[in-house]
Amino acid sequence: MFLDFALALTFAGALHAAGPITEPGATLKVENDAGASEGPAWDGRGSLYFTGRNRIFRLDTATGSVQVFRDPSGGANGLIFDHQNRLVTCEAGNRRITRTEPGGGVTVLADAYEGHRFNSPNDLALDGKGRIYFTDPRYGRRDGMEMSVEGVYRIDAPGKVTRILSREQVGRPNGILVSPGDRYLYVADNNNNNAGAPRKLWRFRLKPDGSADAASRTLIFDWGDSRGPDGIEMDSKGRLFVAAGLNQPHPPYETNTRKGGIYVLSPNGKLLELIPVPRDEVTNCAFGGADLRTLYITVGGTLFSIRVRTPGRTP
């Protein structure tokens, strides 16, 4: 498959992303353009899963073939494999978190909090104990919401759900990541369709019981009035890879002062490198490949990849 070269010409120099993050001479490669919108997740066995068009797809990285894993998917968004290599899915349309069992059955892990249905679960993270953390924003139409809080939650077991962050800490949570040793929780606060709203990446200290220390909230990076942070990953050196930015402005809410791509940040928020992506909207990323040195990026219906120098960290 081929990139739209008319568009790519303006980014020709930037696509050869020299620097300490990507491999020398590394360029973006189109892996699939059949509707990859979110949720890349590496299964550790040679396949990358991603979501789009109300389906979950599986890319066989050895052959490049793509198959439909689930159709319909319940409006699947974020994906992650748990410590038993079971696929856990944010079914945004069905407003629930599910787990696909080895035999193909689906277990509902969470679909409500205190008797109210979730807004539209978006993204997930795991800690060392296998507990699941997820975000529950609502983008687009807000009718049908049963909770005014767009919160962050933890699942300890099927049906056992705790809200760990509320509107006082994060306005509209999106991407989420647990750092090694379960020390920190990173949360993307991304309210892109309201002027002046937050487009920030926050860090919270995690307590041993899996709760977040609200008072520890620390600003890691601020995208200002541009498109804010979406998916978050981390490499084995602790550097953050954040999907964010915009190449063409979306007035009146979003400017393109922060260009679209993967923002590589130090754990404390220093911008180390931007891996530019010449299409909007950059939504998520995941490390994969046998050496975990291929970074997969979902962008507006296209799945890209690029080689990096340092292996990624798996959940």
C-alpha positions as a Markdown table, in Angstrom:
| # | Residue | x | y | z |
|---|---|---|---|---|
| 1 | Met | 0.0 | 0.0 | 0.0 |
| 2 | Phe | 1.2 | 3.5 | -0.7 |
| 3 | Leu | 1.0 | 6.8 | 1.2 |
| 4 | Asp | -0.8 | 9.7 | -0.5 |
| 5 | Phe | 2.4 | 11.1 | -2.0 |
| 6 | Ala | 0.8 | 14.5 | -2.9 |
| 7 | Leu | 0.3 | 15.1 | 0.7 |
| 8 | Ala | 3.5 | 13.4 | 1.8 |
| 9 | Leu | 5.7 | 15.6 | -0.3 |
| 10 | Thr | 5.4 | 18.5 | 2.1 |
| 11 | Phe | 6.6 | 16.2 | 4.8 |
| 12 | Ala | 9.3 | 14.5 | 2.9 |
| 13 | Gly | 12.2 | 15.8 | 5.0 |
| 14 | Ala | 10.3 | 15.3 | 8.3 |
| 15 | Leu | 9.5 | 11.7 | 7.6 |
| 16 | His | 13.1 | 10.8 | 7.6 |
| 17 | Ala | 13.1 | 11.2 | 11.4 |
| 18 | Ala | 16.7 | 11.4 | 12.4 |
| 19 | Gly | 17.5 | 11.6 | 16.1 |
| 20 | Pro | 17.9 | 9.5 | 19.2 |
| 21 | Ile | 14.4 | 7.9 | 19.0 |
| 22 | Thr | 13.9 | 6.5 | 15.5 |
| 23 | Glu | 16.4 | 4.3 | 13.6 |
| 24 | Pro | 18.7 | 6.1 | 11.2 |
| 25 | Gly | 16.8 | 6.7 | 8.0 |
| 26 | Ala | 13.6 | 5.4 | 9.4 |
| 27 | Thr | 10.4 | 6.4 | 7.5 |
| 28 | Leu | 6.8 | 5.8 | 8.0 |
| 29 | Lys | 5.3 | 2.7 | 6.4 |
| 30 | Val | 1.7 | 2.2 | 5.7 |
| 31 | Glu | 0.6 | -1.1 | 7.1 |
| 32 | Asn | -3.1 | -0.9 | 6.4 |
| 33 | Asp | -5.5 | 1.8 | 5.2 |
| 34 | Ala | -8.8 | -0.1 | 5.6 |
| 35 | Gly | -10.0 | 1.9 | 8.6 |
| 36 | Ala | -7.5 | 1.8 | 11.5 |
| 37 | Ser | -8.8 | 4.4 | 13.9 |
| 38 | Glu | -7.8 | 3.3 | 17.4 |
| 39 | Gly | -6.6 | 0.7 | 19.8 |
| 40 | Pro | -3.4 | -0.8 | 18.5 |
| 41 | Ala | -2.3 | -3.7 | 20.8 |
| 42 | Trp | 0.5 | -6.2 | 20.3 |
| 43 | Asp | -0.3 | -9.8 | 21.3 |
| 44 | Gly | 3.3 | -11.0 | 21.7 |
| 45 | Arg | 2.7 | -13.7 | 19.1 |
| 46 | Gly | 3.2 | -11.9 | 15.8 |
| 47 | Ser | -0.1 | -10.1 | 15.5 |
| 48 | Leu | -1.2 | -6.5 | 16.0 |
| 49 | Tyr | -4.9 | -5.8 | 16.8 |
| 50 | Phe | -6.6 | -2.5 | 16.0 |
| 51 | Thr | -10.1 | -1.0 | 15.8 |
| 52 | Gly | -12.1 | 0.9 | 13.3 |
| 53 | Arg | -15.5 | 0.8 | 11.5 |
| 54 | Asn | -17.1 | -1.0 | 14.4 |
| 55 | Arg | -14.7 | -3.9 | 14.0 |
| 56 | Ile | -11.6 | -5.3 | 15.6 |
| 57 | Phe | -8.9 | -6.2 | 13.0 |
| 58 | Arg | -5.8 | -8.5 | 13.3 |
| 59 | Leu | -2.7 | -7.8 | 11.4 |
| 60 | Asp | -0.4 | -10.7 | 10.8 |
| 61 | Thr | 3.0 | -8.9 | 10.8 |
| 62 | Ala | 4.8 | -11.8 | 9.1 |
| 63 | Thr | 2.6 | -11.8 | 6.0 |
| 64 | Gly | 1.0 | -8.3 | 6.2 |
| 65 | Ser | -2.5 | -9.8 | 5.9 |
| 66 | Val | -5.4 | -8.3 | 7.8 |
| 67 | Gln | -8.4 | -10.3 | 9.0 |
| 68 | Val | -11.5 | -9.2 | 10.9 |
| 69 | Phe | -11.3 | -10.5 | 14.4 |
| 70 | Arg | -14.7 | -9.3 | 15.6 |
| 71 | Asp | -17.6 | -7.7 | 13.7 |
| 72 | Pro | -19.5 | -5.9 | 15.1 |
| 73 | Ser | -17.2 | -4.9 | 17.9 |
| 74 | Gly | -19.6 | -2.8 | 20.1 |
| 75 | Gly | -17.8 | 0.4 | 18.9 |
| 76 | Ala | -14.5 | -0.9 | 20.1 |
| 77 | Asn | -11.8 | 1.8 | 20.9 |
| 78 | Gly | -8.9 | 1.0 | 23.2 |
| 79 | Leu | -7.4 | -2.5 | 23.4 |
| 80 | Ile | -4.9 | -4.2 | 25.6 |
| 81 | Phe | -3.8 | -7.7 | 26.3 |
| 82 | Asp | -3.8 | -8.7 | 30.0 |
| 83 | His | -1.1 | -10.8 | 31.8 |
| 84 | Gln | -2.9 | -14.0 | 30.6 |
| 85 | Asn | -2.8 | -12.7 | 27.0 |
| 86 | Arg | -6.5 | -12.2 | 26.8 |
| 87 | Leu | -7.8 | -9.2 | 24.8 |
| 88 | Val | -9.5 | -6.5 | 26.9 |
| 89 | Thr | -11.6 | -4.1 | 25.0 |
| 90 | Cys | -13.2 | -0.7 | 25.6 |
| 91 | Glu | -16.5 | -1.1 | 23.8 |
| 92 | Ala | -17.3 | 2.6 | 23.6 |
| 93 | Gly | -20.6 | 2.0 | 21.7 |
| 94 | Asn | -21.8 | -0.7 | 24.1 |
| 95 | Arg | -20.5 | 1.4 | 27.0 |
| 96 | Arg | -18.6 | -1.4 | 28.7 |
| 97 | Ile | -15.3 | -3.1 | 29.2 |
| 98 | Thr | -15.0 | -6.7 | 28.0 |
| 99 | Arg | -12.5 | -9.6 | 27.9 |
| 100 | Thr | -12.2 | -12.1 | 25.2 |
| 101 | Glu | -11.6 | -15.6 | 26.6 |
| 102 | Pro | -9.3 | -18.2 | 25.0 |
| 103 | Gly | -12.4 | -20.1 | 23.7 |
| 104 | Gly | -13.8 | -17.0 | 22.1 |
| 105 | Gly | -16.4 | -16.1 | 24.7 |
| 106 | Val | -16.8 | -12.6 | 25.9 |
| 107 | Thr | -16.8 | -11.7 | 29.6 |
| 108 | Val | -18.2 | -8.3 | 30.7 |
| 109 | Leu | -15.8 | -6.8 | 33.2 |
| 110 | Ala | -17.7 | -3.6 | 33.8 |
| 111 | Asp | -20.7 | -1.8 | 32.3 |
| 112 | Ala | -21.9 | 0.5 | 35.1 |
| 113 | Tyr | -20.8 | 2.4 | 38.2 |
| 114 | Glu | -23.2 | 2.8 | 41.1 |
| 115 | Gly | -26.1 | 1.8 | 38.9 |
| 116 | His | -25.3 | 4.2 | 36.0 |
| 117 | Arg | -24.0 | 3.1 | 32.6 |
| 118 | Phe | -20.6 | 4.4 | 31.6 |
| 119 | Asn | -20.3 | 7.3 | 29.1 |
| 120 | Ser | -18.1 | 5.6 | 26.4 |
| 121 | Pro | -15.0 | 3.8 | 27.7 |
| 122 | Asn | -12.0 | 4.9 | 25.7 |
| 123 | Asp | -8.6 | 3.6 | 26.7 |
| 124 | Leu | -7.0 | 1.1 | 29.1 |
| 125 | Ala | -3.9 | 0.3 | 31.1 |
| 126 | Leu | -2.7 | -2.5 | 33.4 |
| 127 | Asp | -0.7 | -2.5 | 36.6 |
| 128 | Gly | 1.7 | -5.2 | 37.8 |
| 129 | Lys | -1.1 | -7.0 | 39.7 |
| 130 | Gly | -3.2 | -7.2 | 36.6 |
| 131 | Arg | -5.7 | -4.6 | 37.7 |
| 132 | Ile | -7.3 | -2.7 | 34.8 |
| 133 | Tyr | -7.5 | 1.1 | 34.6 |
| 134 | Phe | -9.7 | 2.8 | 32.1 |
| 135 | Thr | -11.0 | 6.2 | 31.0 |
| 136 | Asp | -14.6 | 7.1 | 30.4 |
| 137 | Pro | -15.0 | 10.4 | 28.5 |
| 138 | Arg | -17.9 | 11.4 | 26.2 |
| 139 | Tyr | -17.0 | 13.0 | 22.9 |
| 140 | Gly | -19.6 | 14.2 | 20.4 |
| 141 | Arg | -23.3 | 14.0 | 21.4 |
| 142 | Arg | -23.9 | 14.0 | 25.1 |
| 143 | Asp | -27.5 | 12.9 | 25.2 |
| 144 | Gly | -28.0 | 9.6 | 26.9 |
| 145 | Met | -25.3 | 10.2 | 29.4 |
| 146 | Glu | -26.2 | 8.7 | 32.8 |
| 147 | Met | -23.2 | 10.3 | 34.6 |
| 148 | Ser | -22.0 | 13.9 | 34.5 |
| 149 | Val | -18.5 | 12.7 | 35.6 |
| 150 | Glu | -16.1 | 11.7 | 32.9 |
| 151 | Gly | -13.9 | 9.7 | 35.2 |
| 152 | Val | -11.0 | 7.3 | 35.5 |
| 153 | Tyr | -11.8 | 3.8 | 36.9 |
| 154 | Arg | -10.1 | 0.7 | 38.2 |
| 155 | Ile | -11.4 | -2.9 | 37.7 |
| 156 | Asp | -10.2 | -5.3 | 40.4 |
| 157 | Ala | -12.3 | -8.2 | 39.2 |
| 158 | Pro | -15.4 | -8.6 | 37.0 |
| 159 | Gly | -18.1 | -6.3 | 38.3 |
| 160 | Lys | -15.8 | -4.8 | 41.0 |
| 161 | Val | -15.2 | -1.2 | 39.8 |
| 162 | Thr | -13.8 | 1.8 | 41.7 |
| 163 | Arg | -13.7 | 5.4 | 40.4 |
| 164 | Ile | -10.2 | 6.7 | 41.2 |
| 165 | Leu | -10.2 | 10.2 | 39.5 |
| 166 | Ser | -13.1 | 12.6 | 39.0 |
| 167 | Arg | -13.8 | 15.9 | 37.4 |
| 168 | Glu | -11.8 | 17.8 | 40.0 |
| 169 | Gln | -8.6 | 16.1 | 38.8 |
| 170 | Val | -9.3 | 15.4 | 35.1 |
| 171 | Gly | -11.9 | 17.1 | 32.9 |
| 172 | Arg | -12.1 | 14.6 | 30.0 |
| 173 | Pro | -9.7 | 11.7 | 30.3 |
| 174 | Asn | -8.5 | 9.8 | 27.2 |
| 175 | Gly | -5.2 | 8.0 | 27.0 |
| 176 | Ile | -3.9 | 6.3 | 30.2 |
| 177 | Leu | -0.7 | 4.5 | 31.2 |
| 178 | Val | 0.7 | 2.9 | 34.4 |
| 179 | Ser | 4.5 | 3.3 | 34.8 |
| 180 | Pro | 6.8 | 0.5 | 35.8 |
| 181 | Gly | 6.5 | -0.6 | 39.4 |
| 182 | Asp | 3.0 | 0.9 | 39.5 |
| 183 | Arg | 4.5 | 4.1 | 40.7 |
| 184 | Tyr | 2.7 | 6.6 | 38.5 |
| 185 | Leu | -0.5 | 6.9 | 36.5 |
| 186 | Tyr | -0.4 | 9.1 | 33.4 |
| 187 | Val | -3.7 | 10.4 | 32.1 |
| 188 | Ala | -4.4 | 12.5 | 29.0 |
| 189 | Asp | -6.9 | 15.3 | 29.7 |
| 190 | Asn | -8.2 | 16.0 | 26.2 |
| 191 | Asn | -11.2 | 18.3 | 25.7 |
| 192 | Asn | -10.8 | 19.1 | 22.0 |
| 193 | Asn | -14.2 | 20.4 | 21.2 |
| 194 | Asn | -14.4 | 23.2 | 23.7 |
| 195 | Ala | -12.3 | 26.4 | 23.3 |
| 196 | Gly | -10.0 | 27.0 | 26.2 |
| 197 | Ala | -10.5 | 23.5 | 27.6 |
| 198 | Pro | -7.5 | 21.4 | 28.8 |
| 199 | Arg | -5.3 | 19.5 | 26.4 |
| 200 | Lys | -2.8 | 18.3 | 28.9 |
| 201 | Leu | -1.0 | 15.2 | 30.1 |
| 202 | Trp | -1.1 | 14.7 | 33.9 |
| 203 | Arg | 0.8 | 12.4 | 36.2 |
| 204 | Phe | -0.5 | 11.0 | 39.5 |
| 205 | Arg | 1.2 | 8.9 | 42.1 |
| 206 | Leu | -0.4 | 5.5 | 42.5 |
| 207 | Lys | -0.9 | 4.0 | 45.9 |
| 208 | Pro | -0.3 | 0.3 | 46.6 |
| 209 | Asp | -4.1 | -0.3 | 46.8 |
| 210 | Gly | -4.5 | 1.0 | 43.2 |
| 211 | Ser | -6.0 | 4.4 | 44.2 |
| 212 | Ala | -4.6 | 7.6 | 42.7 |
| 213 | Asp | -3.2 | 10.4 | 45.0 |
| 214 | Ala | -5.2 | 13.4 | 43.7 |
| 215 | Ala | -2.9 | 15.8 | 45.5 |
| 216 | Ser | 0.1 | 14.6 | 43.6 |
| 217 | Arg | -1.3 | 15.8 | 40.2 |
| 218 | Thr | 1.7 | 17.0 | 38.1 |
| 219 | Leu | 1.5 | 18.7 | 34.7 |
| 220 | Ile | 3.8 | 16.8 | 32.2 |
| 221 | Phe | 3.0 | 18.6 | 29.0 |
| 222 | Asp | 0.4 | 21.1 | 27.7 |
| 223 | Trp | -0.7 | 21.3 | 24.0 |
| 224 | Gly | -2.3 | 24.7 | 24.5 |
| 225 | Asp | -5.0 | 25.4 | 22.0 |
| 226 | Ser | -4.0 | 22.6 | 19.6 |
| 227 | Arg | -5.2 | 19.0 | 19.5 |
| 228 | Gly | -4.5 | 17.4 | 22.8 |
| 229 | Pro | -3.1 | 14.1 | 23.9 |
| 230 | Asp | -4.7 | 10.8 | 23.0 |
| 231 | Gly | -3.0 | 7.4 | 23.4 |
| 232 | Ile | 0.1 | 7.0 | 25.5 |
| 233 | Glu | 2.9 | 4.4 | 25.4 |
| 234 | Met | 6.3 | 4.0 | 27.1 |
| 235 | Asp | 9.6 | 2.6 | 25.9 |
| 236 | Ser | 12.0 | 0.5 | 28.0 |
| 237 | Lys | 13.9 | 3.7 | 28.9 |
| 238 | Gly | 10.8 | 5.3 | 30.4 |
| 239 | Arg | 10.2 | 7.8 | 27.7 |
| 240 | Leu | 6.6 | 8.6 | 26.9 |
| 241 | Phe | 5.2 | 8.3 | 23.3 |
| 242 | Val | 2.0 | 10.4 | 23.0 |
| 243 | Ala | -0.3 | 10.7 | 20.0 |
| 244 | Ala | -1.3 | 14.4 | 19.7 |
| 245 | Gly | -1.3 | 17.5 | 17.6 |
| 246 | Leu | -2.9 | 18.6 | 14.3 |
| 247 | Asn | -1.6 | 19.5 | 10.9 |
| 248 | Gln | -4.7 | 21.3 | 9.6 |
| 249 | Pro | -6.6 | 23.5 | 12.1 |
| 250 | His | -10.2 | 22.8 | 13.2 |
| 251 | Pro | -11.5 | 26.3 | 14.0 |
| 252 | Pro | -12.8 | 27.5 | 16.3 |
| 253 | Tyr | -11.7 | 24.8 | 18.7 |
| 254 | Glu | -8.3 | 23.5 | 17.6 |
| 255 | Thr | -5.2 | 25.2 | 16.1 |
| 256 | Asn | -2.3 | 23.5 | 14.4 |
| 257 | Thr | 0.3 | 25.2 | 16.6 |
| 258 | Arg | 1.4 | 21.7 | 17.7 |
| 259 | Lys | 1.8 | 19.6 | 14.6 |
| 260 | Gly | 0.4 | 16.1 | 14.4 |
| 261 | Gly | 2.5 | 13.1 | 15.3 |
| 262 | Ile | 4.0 | 11.2 | 18.2 |
| 263 | Tyr | 5.4 | 13.4 | 20.9 |
| 264 | Val | 8.3 | 11.7 | 22.6 |
| 265 | Leu | 8.7 | 13.1 | 26.2 |
| 266 | Ser | 10.9 | 12.4 | 29.1 |
| 267 | Pro | 9.1 | 11.1 | 32.2 |
| 268 | Asn | 9.1 | 14.6 | 33.5 |
| 269 | Gly | 7.7 | 16.2 | 30.3 |
| 270 | Lys | 10.7 | 17.4 | 28.3 |
| 271 | Leu | 10.0 | 17.2 | 24.6 |
| 272 | Leu | 12.7 | 14.9 | 23.1 |
| 273 | Glu | 11.5 | 14.4 | 19.6 |
| 274 | Leu | 8.4 | 14.7 | 17.4 |
| 275 | Ile | 7.7 | 11.8 | 15.0 |
| 276 | Pro | 5.6 | 13.7 | 12.5 |
| 277 | Val | 2.7 | 12.0 | 10.8 |
| 278 | Pro | 1.3 | 13.8 | 7.7 |
| 279 | Arg | -2.4 | 12.9 | 8.3 |
| 280 | Asp | -4.9 | 13.9 | 10.9 |
| 281 | Glu | -6.1 | 12.7 | 13.4 |
| 282 | Val | -3.2 | 10.9 | 15.2 |
| 283 | Thr | -5.0 | 8.8 | 17.8 |
| 284 | Asn | -2.8 | 6.1 | 19.3 |
| 285 | Cys | 0.3 | 4.0 | 19.2 |
| 286 | Ala | 1.7 | 0.7 | 20.4 |
| 287 | Phe | 5.1 | -1.1 | 20.3 |
| 288 | Gly | 5.3 | -4.5 | 18.5 |
| 289 | Gly | 7.4 | -6.8 | 16.5 |
| 290 | Ala | 9.6 | -9.6 | 17.8 |
| 291 | Asp | 12.1 | -7.1 | 19.2 |
| 292 | Leu | 9.4 | -4.5 | 20.3 |
| 293 | Arg | 11.1 | -1.9 | 18.2 |
| 294 | Thr | 8.3 | -1.3 | 15.7 |
| 295 | Leu | 6.1 | 1.6 | 16.7 |
| 296 | Tyr | 2.6 | 1.2 | 15.2 |
| 297 | Ile | 0.5 | 4.4 | 14.9 |
| 298 | Thr | -3.2 | 4.8 | 14.1 |
| 299 | Val | -4.1 | 7.9 | 12.2 |
| 300 | Gly | -7.5 | 8.8 | 10.6 |
| 301 | Gly | -8.2 | 5.3 | 9.2 |
| 302 | Thr | -4.6 | 4.3 | 8.4 |
| 303 | Leu | -2.2 | 2.1 | 10.4 |
| 304 | Phe | 1.4 | 3.3 | 10.1 |
| 305 | Ser | 4.6 | 1.9 | 11.5 |
| 306 | Ile | 8.1 | 3.2 | 12.0 |
| 307 | Arg | 11.3 | 1.6 | 13.5 |
| 308 | Val | 12.7 | 2.9 | 16.7 |
| 309 | Arg | 16.1 | 2.4 | 18.4 |
| 310 | Thr | 14.8 | 1.3 | 21.8 |
| 311 | Pro | 12.3 | -1.5 | 22.5 |
| 312 | Gly | 9.0 | -0.6 | 23.9 |
| 313 | Arg | 7.6 | -1.6 | 27.2 |
| 314 | Thr | 4.8 | -4.1 | 27.2 |
| 315 | Pro | 1.9 | -3.8 | 29.8 |
